[in-house]
Amino acid sequence: MSGVAVTAWGAAPAFWVNAASFAASALILTRLRLPHVPAAMPGRWASRVTEGGRLLVRDRLLRPLAVVQLLAALSAGATSALLVVLASEHLNAGATGFGILLGAIGVGAAAGPFLFTRLTTNPRRPAFVFGPYLLRGFVDLVLATTRNVPAAAAALTLYGAGTSTGMVTHSSLLQAEVPPSIAAACSPDST
């Protein structure tokens, strides 16, 4: 949506729309009621963080998932930071091109999980968990080599789909494999 807003109205109105969407989200979330109040976690916050770190080091599944998630966060941050440079200097597309590229990510991010759930009933398979990261690497190669805005937009649509489906598969695997006692200890509600 931000890409469409930048293209249609310019940068300042796009930030206003973005701010309004966060305000609306906050208002909606204040109305959210949990079915039960989470039990208080024993121990201090720092000791629970230390135990979580030990768990990450010891657990065969959580260790690679944490490393991959760290790399994904770095990749997403780099893509976000470089998007303006890509549009203005590499593609010579200016603000309109930036809006198109940003919109392409949004379209992919919205469509990805929707299409993914139509293709599989088991999102926890390793190929589905780690495949989106390979897709993101491929997208970066396309972005480095193309000077064509439609090709870059198509690649960034795949990037958006890979990013959102990667989060779906990552979260599904964590929810399925992490014991409930550990998941409760790691929950943001336990602070």
C-alpha positions in Angstrom: 0.0 0.0 0.0 2.9 2.4 0.8 4.2 2.0 -2.7 0.9 2.9 -4.2 0.5 5.9 -1.9 4.0 7.2 -2.8 3.3 6.8 -6.5 -0.1 8.4 -6.3 0.3 11.2 -3.7 4.1 11.5 -2.9 6.2 10.7 0.1 4.6 12.9 2.8 1.0 11.7 2.3 2.3 8.1 2.2 3.8 8.6 5.7 0.5 10.0 6.9 -1.3 7.0 5.6 1.3 4.7 7.1 1.0 6.5 10.5 -2.8 6.2 10.3 -2.6 2.5 9.6 -0.4 1.9 12.7 -2.8 4.0 14.8 -5.8 2.0 13.6 -3.9 -1.2 14.3 -3.1 -0.1 17.8 -6.8 0.8 18.4 -7.9 -2.6 17.2 -5.3 -4.4 19.3 -6.4 -2.6 22.5 -9.8 -4.3 22.0 -8.1 -7.7 21.9 -9.0 -9.9 24.9 -7.1 -13.0 25.8 -9.2 -16.0 26.8 -7.2 -16.3 30.0 -4.5 -14.3 31.8 -1.1 -15.9 31.3 0.4 -17.3 34.5 3.3 -15.4 35.9 6.7 -16.9 35.0 8.9 -17.9 37.8 12.3 -16.2 38.1 13.6 -12.9 37.0 13.5 -11.6 33.4 17.3 -11.8 33.1 17.4 -15.4 34.2 14.7 -16.4 31.7 16.7 -14.7 28.9 19.9 -16.6 30.0 17.9 -19.8 30.0 16.6 -19.0 26.5 20.1 -18.5 25.3 21.2 -21.8 26.7 18.3 -23.5 25.0 19.2 -22.0 21.7 22.8 -23.3 22.0 21.7 -26.8 23.0 18.7 -27.4 20.8 19.3 -28.9 17.3 16.3 -27.3 15.8 16.3 -23.9 17.5 19.9 -23.2 16.8 19.7 -23.2 13.0 16.3 -21.4 13.1 17.8 -18.6 15.1 20.8 -18.2 12.8 18.6 -18.2 9.8 16.2 -15.7 11.3 19.1 -13.4 12.2 20.3 -13.6 8.6 16.8 -13.0 7.3 16.5 -9.9 9.5 19.9 -8.6 8.2 18.8 -9.3 4.6 15.4 -7.6 5.0 17.1 -4.6 6.6 19.6 -4.4 3.8 16.9 -4.7 1.1 14.8 -1.9 2.8 17.9 0.4 3.1 19.0 -0.3 -0.5 15.5 0.0 -2.1 15.8 3.8 -2.5 19.3 3.4 -4.0 18.1 0.7 -6.3 15.2 2.8 -7.6 17.1 6.1 -7.9 20.6 5.1 -9.0 20.6 1.6 -10.3 17.3 1.7 -12.2 17.0 5.5 -12.7 13.4 5.2 -11.8 13.0 8.1 -9.2 10.2 8.3 -6.7 7.6 6.7 -9.0 9.9 3.7 -9.5 10.5 3.5 -5.8 6.7 3.4 -5.2 6.3 0.7 -7.8 9.1 -1.4 -6.2 7.7 -0.9 -2.7 4.2 -1.8 -3.9 5.6 -5.0 -5.5 7.0 -6.1 -2.2 3.6 -5.5 -0.6 1.7 -7.4 -3.2 4.0 -10.4 -2.8 3.8 -10.2 1.0 0.0 -10.2 0.9 -0.3 -12.9 -1.8 2.5 -15.2 -0.6 0.8 -16.9 2.4 -2.6 -17.0 0.7 -1.1 -18.9 -2.3 1.2 -21.0 -0.1 -1.7 -22.3 2.0 -3.4 -23.4 -1.2 -0.3 -25.4 -2.2 0.5 -27.3 0.9 -1.1 -28.6 4.1 2.3 -29.0 5.8 4.3 -25.8 5.9 6.8 -27.2 8.4 8.7 -29.2 5.8 12.4 -28.1 5.7 12.2 -27.1 2.0 9.3 -24.7 2.9 11.1 -23.4 5.9 14.5 -22.7 4.3 13.3 -22.3 0.6 12.2 -18.7 1.0 15.7 -17.7 2.1 17.1 -19.2 -1.1 14.5 -17.3 -3.0 15.5 -14.0 -1.4 19.1 -14.7 -2.4 18.0 -15.3 -6.0 16.0 -12.0 -5.9 19.2 -10.1 -4.8 21.0 -11.6 -7.8 18.3 -10.4 -10.1 18.3 -6.9 -8.6 22.1 -6.7 -8.9 22.0 -7.5 -12.6 18.8 -5.9 -14.0 18.3 -2.3 -15.1 14.6 -2.9 -15.9 11.9 -1.7 -13.5 9.3 -4.4 -14.4 11.9 -7.1 -13.9 13.0 -5.6 -10.6 9.3 -5.3 -9.5 8.6 -8.9 -10.4 11.7 -10.0 -8.4 10.6 -7.9 -5.5 7.1 -9.4 -5.7 8.8 -12.8 -5.2 10.8 -11.3 -2.4 7.7 -10.1 -0.6 6.1 -13.6 -1.1 9.3 -15.3 0.2 9.5 -13.0 3.2 5.9 -13.5 4.4 5.8 -17.2 3.7 9.2 -17.6 5.4 7.6 -16.1 8.5 4.6 -18.4 8.2 6.7 -21.5 7.9 9.2 -20.4 10.6 6.4 -19.7 13.1 4.6 -22.9 12.2 7.7 -25.0 12.8 8.3 -23.3 16.1 4.8 -23.8 17.2 4.8 -27.4 16.2 8.2 -28.4 17.6 8.9 -26.3 20.7 7.5 -27.8 23.9 4.6 -25.7 25.3 6.5 -25.0 28.6 9.4 -23.5 26.6 7.1 -21.6 24.3 5.3 -20.1 27.3 8.7 -19.0 28.8 9.7 -17.4 25.5 6.4 -15.7 24.9 6.3 -11.9 25.0 3.3 -12.2 27.4 5.6 -13.8 30.0 7.6 -10.6 30.7 
